[in-house]
Amino acid sequence: MQTVTEAFHAAAAAAVRTVYCRVTIGEGDTAQTVTDGDNLVSLTMDRRAFTDAALIGNILPATATLTLLDREGVYSALPAGTRFAAAVGLDAGGEAPEYVPLPPLYLDEGGITADTVKKTVALKLSDRLATAGAEKIIGLPEQTYPETRMAYLLAVCDFAGLEYAGESFLGSDLPIPEPPNLSGAETALSVIGRLAESALCNAVIRANGKLHFLPLATTAEGFAIPPDQYKSLKTQETYGPVNRLVLARRPQNDDVAREDAESIAADGLCELIIADNPFLDYGTEDHRGDYIDALFAAVQGFAYPGYTLEWKGDPSLEPGDRVVLTDLSDRVYTTLYGGESLQYTGGLSSTASTPYPKLSTQMAQGATTVKEAVSRAEIAVNKVEGQITAVAESVEDTQDYVNGVVEQVREENSASLQISKDEILDTVSQIYTTQDETKALREEVSSQIQQTANEVDIRFNQAQESTQQVADDLETEITERETYIRFTPDGMELGKSDSSLVAKLSNDKLAFVDGGKEVSYFSNSKQYITQAEITETLQLGKYAFVLRANGNLSLVWKG
């Protein structure tokens, strides 16, 4: 929360209040200030504390729509990137209004909409999180290791054109012994997000124009919003308390976890998962065990109720602040001040919401049964080429003894994705084998998708091998079938490998090819056939050619 006087809070909570707004456009000597008594019509700023898809590691830009009177067409000619500094003020009893600054914003590319009838212009604005940090991290100047996470963050911020506020965060003084597992293709902004995630934080730019890491769990005292300021309050279920933390790693699935068994038994499982974070797992050694206890201690027991609140608004509140809400039944909720749409139109109003999060679908996995695979992977990072390679090896061996007869059942599933500059090849296969004393049956089903710049080829293959063994006689039968679908710039082709008949669909016709020759096609609402044989009846409108029993052909009226 921004620092303001008690008189400001009292003015914000008053039944009748006088609200002011001003916006400074540009910087330096050419800057101009527009006020509500001048050309400023309205300002709506949208801010949020985290998304509904993830609790931590979010990059959270602020956006706004500013409407100005533009009788002379001055504002409609502003160039993209122009800086806007907005502030909202209240009459707090002093000689002048007390203003609270909002995060600095910049004019979007193509963000000007002019209304020539009303002589107004609507400007779409965004903060630096929406306009900076698109550079690939491979361009980051070479770092000297070991260095602390804070030092690495400052280097990335400088590279992205952002300024960090300087506050310490969880693990900010911990050393990074060697380069994190980054491919080099990540943007600077996404790397900042992964750093925030490793500290149980989200990244946001606040009113001072600097980047801040907002901790998910904070012990700060909540700001009480009096119920008489509400227009409506809708509460949701409570997320938490967090009682299990998982540091996951894919594709190894050798997850590291800490949990509170008593809380799980009492409250049910609430699991927070951090997967493949390059600042918790890097280099050739597994460092997750070094960090998980401190992380779990920081997040254990964290909980908040979801809500949507429409109220009068207080611009000194910022995303990530703790607030205390009271419903009509006098039940008190301590929660996070989350997403907010703050609107000035002569008066001030706010719609704030902190939703129940959509939790990760990645479930913690561990090799705990005899049938589960034992897998290991070695990640090698080539920062020059910007590639990450993973080599995984798995072993699976299962035996069942049923009714005294030994039968081995083995099912193998494999999937591979191969990417090169010329093609993308995706293969998924399944092999199923059964065996007893007298026979063996092996069946393989696979699908393959091959994509190049010119075509997509989809093939489905099914092969079955049957072996019958009686005394010394051995007989083997193999049946194989393949069906394919091919997409090209000309259209789609469908067929089977053992059939001479193929269907081809293009932009202007559907054709049937037999033995490499086009024998029939549909086009322009007509069917064209090279040769046709009709065994019984050919009907044209209400007339039909009918084959008689005596071998004669008759034209019959069917009307």
N, C-alpha and C positions, 0 to 999 in steps of 0.2 A: 504494500500500500504506500502511496506517495505521502510525504509529510505535509500536512496542512494544519491549520489552526482548529481548535475546538469550535470556534465560531463558524468555520466552513462546514463542518459536519452538522452543526445545529441548523445552519441555513439550508443544507441539502435535505434535512428531515422536516423542515417547516411545512405547514399546510399550504402556505402561500410563499412563493419564492420568486426571485428575479434572476434569470439565467442569461448569461452573456456568451458570445462566441466570437473568436477572431482567428484569422488564418493569415500567416505571412507567406507570401509567394516569392520564391527566389531567395538569393543570398547576396550578402555584401551591399554595395552601394545601390544596386538596381532592385533590391527587395522592396516589395510593397505589401502593406497590411490591409486586409479586407475585414470589415466588422459587420455585425448584425444590423448596425444602423446605417450601413453603406450598401454594398452589393451582395452581401452574404445572405443566401436564402435558406439553405439547410446543409447539414453535415451528418452523415451516418457512417460510423466506424464499426467494423466487425473485427473482434478479437476472440481468441480462444486459448484455453490452457492445454488441451490435448485433444486428439481426434477420438472418435468413437471406435476406432479400429485397434488402437494401441495406447497403453498408458504412458510409456516412456520412449525416449529416443525420437520424439516428434520435432520437426522444424515447423514453427507456428507463425506464419506471416500475418500481419495486420493489413486489411484493405479498407478502403473508404470510398464513398461517393460524395462529392462536393458539388452543390448547385449554386451558381452565381448569376446575378443579373449581368448581361453582357450587351448593353445597348450599342457599343462601339465595335464589338467583335474583337476586343483585345484578348480576352481569355481563351477564345477559340483558336487563337494563333500561337498559344504556348507550345514550346517544343517538348517532346517526350523526355522524361528524366528531370523535369523541373521540380525543385524541392518545395514541399509545403509543410509548414509548421503550424499545427492547430492547437488551440487551447480553449477550454471551457471554464467560465467563471461564474461565481455566485456573489450576490450582494450579502456580504457577511458583516455588515454594520460599519465598515471602515469608510475612508474617504473614497476609495476606488474598489472595484470588484476584485476578489481574490481568484486568480486564475490557476488552473491545473493544466500543465502541458500534456499533450497526447504524443505518441511516437511519431517522429518525422516520416513523411510520406513522399512518394515521387510519382510523377505523372506517367501512367502506363502508355506504351506504344499503341496508338490508335484509340486512346481512352477518352476522346472528346466527342460528345454528342450535343449538337446545338439545336435549340428550338427557336426558329426564326419568328414564330408567332408570339411566343411569350418573351422573346428576347433574353433567353436564359441559356446557359451552357452547363451540362453535367460532366464532371471530370472524374474519371476512374483513377484511383491512387493506390499504391502499394508501398510497403516498407522495404528495406534492403533485403530481407529474407526472400522476397519474391523476385528481386532484380539482380542479386549478386550471388556469387558462389557457384557459378555454372562451370568454372574451369575444372579440367580433369586433374585429379590429385597427382597424376604422374608428373605434372609440371612443378610440383612443390620443390623448392630448393633442397638440396641434400642435407639431411639432418645428421647430427652427431649423437650417437647412442653410447651409453644410456642417457636418456633425458626424461624429465617428468612429463606426466600427462598435461599439466598446465602449460609447460613450454611447448609441447607439440600442438596444443590447442591454439596458443598465441601465434604460432607459425602458420597454421592453417587459416586462422582469421585474417592475418596480414595478407596471405596469398589470395583470400577471397574478397578482400576489400571491406572487411568488417572489423569493428573494434570491440574486444571483449571487455566487460565491465570490471573484471579483475577479482571477483569474489572467488574464494576457494570452494571446491565442491568435493564430494566424496571421492577420495583417491586422487585428488589433484596433485599431491606431492609424491605419489608413487612413481618409481622409475619405470620407463619402458626400455628393457635391456637391449632389444633389437627391433628392426622394422616390423610394424604390425602387418598382419596378413591382408594386404590390400592388393588388388590386381593392377591398380593404376588407372582403371577406367571409371572409377567412382568420381563423382563431383566433390568439390571441397565442402559443399553444403551437406551432402549425405554423410561425409566423414565426421563433420561436426555433430550430426545426429547420432552416429554410432558412439562417439565420445560421450555425449549426453546420456545415452542408454547405459553405458558402462558405469555411470555414476547415479543411476536411477533418477535422471532429470529429463526435462524438455528444454528446448532452446527457443528463446523469444527475444525480440527487441523491445525494450521498454522506453519510457518517455525521454530518457537521456540520450536516446539514439544508439545505445550500446547493446551488445549481445549479452544476455543473461542466461544462466543455467538455473531453471526452476526445479528444486527438489520435489519429488512426488510426495514424500512424507516430510512434514514440517511440524515442529513443536510450537510454532508461533501461536499466540493467542488469537482466537477468531474475532472478527469484527461483527458485532451484532447488528443486523438489519431489522429495525422495528417493523412489526406486522402492519402498522397503519400506513406504511409506505408501499405495501404490496397492492398490485391490481389483481394478480392471481398467483397461486403457488401450487404446482403439481409435483408431488414427490413420487419417486420410483423406489425400487428395491435397493437395498444397501449392498454395495460391492465390498467384499472382504468379510472378516479380517484375513489378510494374506497369511497363510500358514505353511506354504511350501514354495521354495524358490528353486528353479531349475536352470542351470547353465548348460544348454544343449549344444551339441555339435553334430552337424550333418556332413557326409552320410554315415559317419561312424556310429551314431546313436549310443555313444558311451557317455551318457549324461551324468552330470554331477549335481546332486540335490541336497538341500537341507530342509527339514520340516519340523513343525510343532505338532507332535502326535496328539497331545491333549486338546489342542484347538481343533484339529481335524475331527476328533471324536465328538467334540461338543458342537462345533459350528458347521461341519462339513468341509470338504476340501476346497480351498481357494488357492490356485496355483498361478504363480507369475513365472513366465518362461522368457529367458533371454537366449537367443539362438545365434551361434556363429558370430559372436562379437569379436572383432579383430583386436580389441584392446583388453580382452579377458583371456583370449587364447591366441597366441602368436608364436612364431618361430617353430623350432623343432620339438620343444618341450611343452607339456600341458601345464599351464599356469592357473587354471581355473580354481584349483583347490587352494591357491594362495589368497583368493579374493572372496570366495563365496560366503565365508563366515561373517565378514564385515558387511557385505551386501544384505545378507539375510537379517542381521541384527538391525539394519537401517529400515528395512521394509516390513519386518515381522509385525503383525497386528494392524497394519495400515488398513483403514476402511473409510468409506464415505457413502452417503446416500445420494443417489441421482435425483435430479430435480430440474424443473423449468420454472423460472421466476420472471414475471412481468412486474416491474416496479418503477419508482420515480427516478432511480439512478443516482450514483455518486461517482463522478469521474476520478476521484482519488483511488478507487479500487482498481486493482490490476489483476490480470489472469494469474492464477496460482496462489492468490491470497486465501487464507482461511476465513470463512464467514460462519455466522450462527443464524439459523433460520428458525422461525416458530410458526407452526400451522394453526388452524382454527381450533384444534383440540388442545392447544398449548403444549404440544409436543415439540421438543427442541432438537434441532439437527445441526451438528457441526460438520461442515463439508468444505469443498473447494469452490472458490469462485472461478468458474470455467469460462466457456464460450459466452461472449457478450456482443450484442448489437446495441451500441449507444447512439441515440438519435437526438439531434438538435433541430428543432423547427420553430424557434422562438421560445419554446419550452424544452424540457429535457425528459427523456424516457429511456428505459433500458429493458432488454430481454436477455436474461442470463440463463445458461443451461449447462449442466454437467451431467452427461448421460452415463448410464451403466455401460461399461466398456464391452465391446465384442472381443472376447478373449481369444487368444491364439489357439488354432486347431492343432498345433504341433504338440503331441503328447510325449511326455518323458518316456524313453525306452531304455531298457537295460537287458543284457543277455542273462536271463534268470532261469530258463528252462532248457532241457536237453535238445529241444527242436529248434531253438533260436540260433541264428547265425552268430559266429564270432567274427567281428570285422575290425579291421584296423586300416587307417589311412595315413599317408604321409603327404603333407601339403608343401609344395615347393613354390616359392614366390619368385617370379622373374619380373622385377619392376621395370626393366627396360622394355620387354615385349608386352608387358601388361597382361600376363596370363597366369592363371592358377591351374595347376594340374593336381588331380587327386588319384591316387592308386589305392584301391581297396581290394582286400582279399577276404574271402569268406569260406567257412568250412561247415558242412552240415551232414550229420550222419544219424539216422533214426532207425531203430529196429523194433518191430512189434511181433509178439508171439501170441497167436490166436489159435485156440483149440489144439495145441500141440503141433500145428503145422507152421513152418517158417515161411512167412511171406514178407517180402521187402517192398515197401511202397515209398517211392521217391518222387517228389514234385519239385521242379526247379522253375523259378521265375527269374527272368533277367530283363533288364532294360538298359539301353545304352543310347547316348546322344553324342553324335560326332559332328563338330562344326568346323568347316574350313571356309576359305574365301570363295570356293566354288559351289559348295552344297551344304545342306543340313540333312543329316541322316539320323532318323529316330527308329530304333528297333526294340520291339517288345516280344518275348517268346515265352512259351510254357511247354515243359516236357513232363509227361506223366508215364511212369513205368510200373507195371505189376509183374510179379514173377511167382510161380509155384513149381511143383515138381514136374508138371507135364507141359506147360505152355508159357509163353512170354508174349506180352503185348506192350508195344511202345507207341505212344502217340505224341506228336509234336504239333503245336499250333503257334503260329507266329504272325505278326503284322509288322510291316515296314513302311515308313513314310520318308520319302526322299524328296527334298526340295532344292531346286536351283532357281536362278533368276528367271528362267524361262518356263519351268513346269514343276508341278507337284505330282509325284507318283506314289500311289498307295497300293500295297500288295498284301493279300491275305493268303497264308500258306497253311495247309493241313496235310500232315504226312502220318501214315499209320503203318507200322510194321508188325506182322504177326508171325510167330515161330511156333510150329507144332513139333514136338519131339516124342516119338514113340519108338522104343527100343533103339536101334541104331539109325533109324530114318530121320532125316532132318529136312524140313520143308519150310521155305521162307517166302512170304508174300509181302510186297511193299506197295502201298497205294498212296499216291501223292496228288493233291489238287491245289491249284493256285488261282485265286481271283484277284484282279487288279482294277484300280481306278486311277486314271491319269488325268491331271488338270494341266492344260497348256494354254498359251495365249489364244489359241483357236477355239478352245472349249474343253469338253470332258470326254474321256474314252473309258468304256467299261467292257470287261470280258474275262474269260478264263483261259489259262494257259493251254488246256487240252481241247479247246473248242476253236473251230475256224470262224465262228460267228462273233462279231464285235459290234457294239453300239457306239456311235460317235455323235455327241451333241455339240453343235457350234452355235454361233449367234444367229444364223439364218436357217438352220435345218437340223433335223434329227435323222441320221443315216444309219443303215444296217449294212455291214460289210461281211461278206461270206467268202472265205478263201482269198482275201486280199482285194476282192472286187465289190464295189458298191452296188447292191442289188435292189435297194429300196430306200426312199427317204421321204420325210415330211417337210414341207416348206410352203409358205404363203397359203396356209389353210388347205393344202392339197397333199395327196400322197402320190409319189412317183415310184413305179415298180418296173424293173427290167423284164422280168418274166413272172406271170401269175397263173396259178392253177387253182380253180374253184371246184370243189368236189360236189357241191350240191346246188346252192342258190346264189345268184348275183342280183342284188336289188339296187335299182337306180330310182330314187324318189319313190313313187307309188307303183312303179313297174318292176318286175322281176323276171329274170331268165331262170327257168326251172327245168331240171333234168327229169324227163319222164321215165317210167319204169321200162318202156320199150326202147329206150336209148335216144328218143327224140328230145329236142330242146325247144321249149315253148316260152313265149313272152306273155306274161300274165299280169293283169291289172290287180294291184293289191290295195286299191283305195278304200 
